[in-house]
């Protein structure tokens, strides 16, 4: 799921990395500048990443309902499918990283089964390729370089006004790419998730992250379809994320109800509560 195709690697090496080196990122927009403007949060409030980045609600009333009214919302079928896919990807990769076998027959839903088989096949192929290229490498080295990912990496976002316990879907530590897995159609605003996680990673570890990758999982019937959106974590994206964070922290701080939007997507977990 997080392995780049040959074409994606060409795009990364011959375009994105060149853009990153030429354009760069302003130092004040790196996560390690969390103590100064514009990254410094001015409210002693902690919000989860999904509320900062969520664009389900045109007025951001989901933030008000969750953080001011303390409404829990109701998981939608889309959210439950996304949770199941995340779990399958994590469990398979984690098992292989620990050099354990993983029983693929665990999944009853054919869609989840297809995801599991796809991820397992990709990971096994990467391991076998590394073994063939470096026959004298230790088993540990083979696993760490063929599966170079921090999966569901737990990290604190407290320095940036976020929850103390965040979970990054995946980070490729050989190429410094932060990944976020999405189910369904592509949305430009989803780039905010990778941007936010990169800022948090930079704030904690002071390691620059310049590339984000959204992995989109969709289904044509039960047939799996996977696409990726690779992009430079630019100043514009970082500024957009800061703007969203500040707006939502202010909303919660003032207990301001932004009002109901004129129309609501039924995929919003607060749909029944709000309407």
N, C-alpha and C positions, 0 to 999 in steps of 0.2 A: 504493500500500500504506500510505503514511503520511499520505495526504490525508484530512482529516476530512469526513464528510458534513454536510449542512445540519443534521440533527438532532444530530449530535455537537458541532457548533459551538455550537448553542443550549445544550446541556448544559454545555459548557465555560464559555461566557460567563455564563450565568444561574445556574449552580450551583457548579461547581468553583472558579471564580475568586472568587466571593463567599465560599465556605468558606475558601479560602486567605487572603483578606484579613481575615476575621473571626477565624478560629481561629489562623492563622499556624503557624510552626514555631519551637520553642525554639532559641535561639542555640547552645546546647551540643550540639544535634543537627544542626547545619549542618556540612557537610564542612570548612569553613574552621576549625572548632574541633578539627582532627585532633590537635593537640598536647596536648589536655587530656581528662580523663574526661568522658563515657564512651567517646568515639571513639578515644582514644589506644590503639594496640595495645601490649600488654605482652610480646609475644614477637617476636623478630627472625626472623620466618618470613613468607614471601610465598606466598599461595595464589591460584589463579585464581578469578575470579568464579563460575564455574559450580559449583565445589566449595563455596563459601560458601552459595550459593542453592539448590543441588540438594536436592530432597526425594525423590529416587527411592528411596533406601534408608532404611527406618525407623530404623536404628541409625547411619546416616552411615558405614557401613563403607567406602563408596566413597572417602571422604576418606583413610582409613587405608591402603587398598590403593594409591591413587595417590601419596600424599605420603610414606608411611613405607616401604611395600614396593616402591614405584617400579614398580608394575604399570601397563601402558599401556591395558589393556582392549581390547575389540574393538568397532569401530563397528557399530551395529545398522542395519537397514534404515530405521528411523525417524530415526536420526541422519544417515545418508547423504542421506535425502530433505531433511531440514532444511538440511544444508550446501549442497545443490544449489539450494534455493530462495533461501537467503541470497545465494549467488553470483549468481543470475540477477537478483535485485532490485538488488544493488549495481552490477553491470555495466551494466544499462540506465540507472539513474539517473545513474551516473557519466558515461556517454557523453553523455547529454542535457545534463548540467550543463556539459560541456566543448564543447557545441554540435556533437556528432558524431552521426551516424546509427548505429543499432545493428541488426544483422541478426537478426530474430526467428526465422528459420528454423534457427538453430543448435541448437535443442533437439529431441532425439529423443523424450524422455518427454513424452506429452501433458499430464501434470500440470504439468510445468515450463513447457511451452509456454503453457498457460493462464495461469499466473502472469505469465510474461513479457509476454504480450499485454495483460493487465489493467494491469500497472504502466506499460507503455509508453503505453497509451491514457489513463490518468489523468494522467500527466506531460505528455503532449502537449496534452491539454485544458486543463490549468492554464497552460501556456505561451501557448496561443492566446487564452485568456481575458484574461491579463495584457496581451498585445499589443493586444487590442481595446479594453481599458479605458484604456491609456496608449500611444497610437500614437507619441508622441514620446520614449518611454523608450529608452535605449540597449539593445542586445542583452544586454549584461552585466547591466544592471539588471533586465531582463525575466527572465533566467534565475535571478538571485539572489533575486528576490522571488516567482517562481512555483514555484521548487524550493528553498525555504528550509531545506535540510537539510544537516547534517554527516552524511555516510554512512560507516559503518564507521570512525568517528573514533577514531584511536589516542591513547591517554592512559595516563599512569602512575598506578597505584593504590598506589604504594609508601608514601605517607603514611598509608594506612589498613590496612596489612598485606596488601596485594594484589599481584598480579604487576605488574612494571614496564611490561608491554605489554598493555593491555586494549583492547578494540574495542567501542565503543558502536554498536549497530545504526543508530540515527538520532537526531538531536536537531534539533528545529525551533527555529531560533534567533530566529524572529520571535515565537513564543509561549512559548518556554522549556518545551517538552515533550520528555521523554526517552522514546523508543520502544524496545520490544524485541519481536522477531518470534518467534513460537512456532508449531510445527506440531502439530496434534492438539487434544485436548480442553482446556477451560479448567481452570486450577488456581489457587486463591487464592495459593499459595506462590510462583507465578511473579512476583507483584508485588515480590518481593524483588530481582529483577534490576533493574528500573527504579529501585528505591530505592537499591541499591548504586551504580549508575552515576551517579545524581544526586548522591550523597555524594562520589563521586570527582571529578565535574565541579566541584562546589563547592570541594573541597579544592585543586584545581589553579588554577581561574580565579576563585574567590571570587565567583561569580555564582549567585544563588539559583535553584534549580529546584524548583518546587512541584507540577508535574503529571507523572504518568506515564501511559503508554499501552501496553498489551499488544495486539499485533496477532496474532490467531489465524488461521492458515491451515489449512483442512481441505478434504476432498474428499468429495463424494457421488458415488461412482464416480470418474469423471474430471472431474466438474463442480466448479469452484472455489467455495469458500465462505469468506468473510472476515468476521470480527467483531472488534470492538475493546472493550477494557476500559479506560476512562478513569477515573483516580482521583487523589485528593489524596495527595501524599507526606507523610503525617502523622507526628506524633511516634511514634505506635504502630508504624507500619511501620518507621521508622528505628530504633526501639529493638529491634524484632524482628530486623532485619538485624544490628545490633551483637551481639545475643545469639547468633545463629547463627555470626557470625565468631569471637567469643571462644571459643565451645564447640569449634569446629573447630581453631582455632589451638592451644588447650590440648591437644586430642587428639594433634595432630602433635608438639607440644613434648614430651609425655610418652611418645610412642610407644605410646599406649594402643590396644589392639585392642578396639573396642566389641562385638565378637561378631557372628555372623550373625543376621539377622532370621528370624522364623518363616516368612516368605514373601518372595519376591523378585519384582519386576516383570521380565519378560523383556526389557523395553526398556532395562534398565540395561546399560551397556557392560562392566560387571565381572561379569555374571551367570555366565559359565562359569568365571571365575577364582575367584569366591567360593564357588560351590556345589560 
